[in-house]
Amino acid sequence: MAFSVKAPILGFEQIKNVELEKVDDFFYKLKSCEDETVFMLINPFLVRDYDFIVPDFFKDLLELDRDSKPLVYNIMIVSNPIETSVVNFLAPLVFNKEKKLVAQVLLEESKYKNYGLTENISDYIKN
């Protein structure tokens, strides 16, 4: 599914259009339409308690209203073995599926102290 990037992915400001591809219930791939960049995304709700309020600026940018059902995924830097991978829970990607828009939402660290930029996935994987 194709999306227009409304707020840049940090460090990848050249990416304006992306394709979202489901791998399984946990993982998605986000592919740039401009270059070869691919991000691995994870569904945060399947691995931890995760809740935040989308700031008004991003709601407007993504054209979200009270009836919207946004998709939320987090960028994961995959390592081998998988237990050494890290997830960015402080800057989720929020998708408006109906309008085909996406933005990386930067959460205020002071408000969301339980979310980090590079959290170990091993903290959330149950053996």
C-alpha positions in Angstrom: 0.0 0.0 0.0 1.5 3.4 -1.0 1.7 6.4 1.3 2.8 10.0 1.0 5.3 11.1 3.7 3.9 14.2 5.3 6.6 14.6 8.0 10.1 13.3 7.3 11.5 10.2 8.7 14.5 11.4 10.7 17.7 11.1 8.7 15.8 10.2 5.5 14.3 13.5 4.6 14.6 12.7 0.8 11.9 10.0 1.1 8.6 11.4 0.0 6.7 8.3 -0.9 6.7 4.8 0.6 5.2 1.4 0.2 4.0 -0.5 3.3 4.2 -4.3 3.1 3.0 -6.8 5.7 5.5 -9.5 6.6 3.4 -11.1 9.4 1.3 -9.9 12.4 4.4 -8.5 14.1 6.5 -7.1 11.3 6.1 -4.8 8.2 8.5 -3.5 5.7 8.5 0.2 4.7 10.1 0.7 1.3 11.2 4.1 -0.2 9.9 4.8 -3.6 12.8 7.2 -4.2 15.7 4.9 -3.5 16.6 1.5 -2.1 15.9 2.3 1.6 13.9 -0.3 3.5 12.8 0.0 7.1 11.7 -2.9 9.2 8.7 -1.9 11.3 7.1 -3.7 14.3 3.6 -3.5 15.7 4.2 -2.1 19.2 0.9 -3.2 20.6 1.8 -6.9 20.2 5.0 -6.5 22.3 4.3 -4.0 25.0 1.8 -1.6 26.6 2.0 1.4 24.2 -0.2 4.4 24.3 0.3 8.1 23.3 -1.6 11.1 22.1 -0.9 12.2 18.6 -0.1 15.9 18.9 -2.5 18.3 17.1 0.1 19.3 14.6 0.5 15.7 13.4 -3.3 15.1 13.5 -3.7 18.1 11.1 -0.9 17.0 8.9 -2.2 13.5 8.6 -5.8 14.7 8.3 -6.9 12.5 11.3 -10.3 13.1 12.9 -12.1 11.4 15.7 -13.4 8.7 13.3 -9.9 7.9 12.0 -8.3 4.6 12.8 -4.6 5.3 12.3 -2.0 2.5 12.0 1.0 2.8 14.3 4.3 1.1 13.8 7.8 1.6 15.1 11.2 1.4 13.3 13.2 -1.6 14.3 17.0 -2.0 13.7 17.3 -5.7 13.1 20.4 -7.5 14.3 21.4 -11.1 14.3 20.4 -12.7 16.6 17.0 -11.0 16.7 17.2 -10.6 20.5 19.9 -7.9 20.0 17.6 -5.8 17.8 16.4 -2.4 19.0 13.2 -0.5 18.5 12.5 3.3 18.5 9.4 3.7 20.6 9.8 7.5 21.0 9.2 8.3 17.3 6.4 6.1 15.9 5.2 6.1 12.4 1.5 7.0 12.2 -0.4 6.1 9.1 -3.7 7.4 7.9 -4.8 4.4 5.8 -7.8 6.1 4.3 -5.9 9.2 3.1 -2.7 7.3 2.3 -0.6 9.6 4.5 2.3 8.8 7.0 4.4 10.9 9.4 7.0 10.1 11.9 5.6 11.5 15.1 8.1 12.8 17.6 6.9 12.2 21.1 8.1 14.5 24.0 10.6 12.5 26.0 9.5 14.3 29.2 5.9 13.1 28.7 6.7 9.6 27.6 9.6 8.6 29.9 8.8 4.8 29.4 9.6 5.0 25.7 13.2 5.1 24.4 14.9 5.7 21.0 16.8 2.4 21.1 15.1 -0.1 23.4 16.2 -3.7 23.2 13.6 -6.0 21.8 14.8 -8.7 24.1 13.1 -6.8 26.9 9.8 -7.6 25.3 10.3 -11.1 23.8 8.9 -13.9 26.0 10.9 -17.1 25.8 
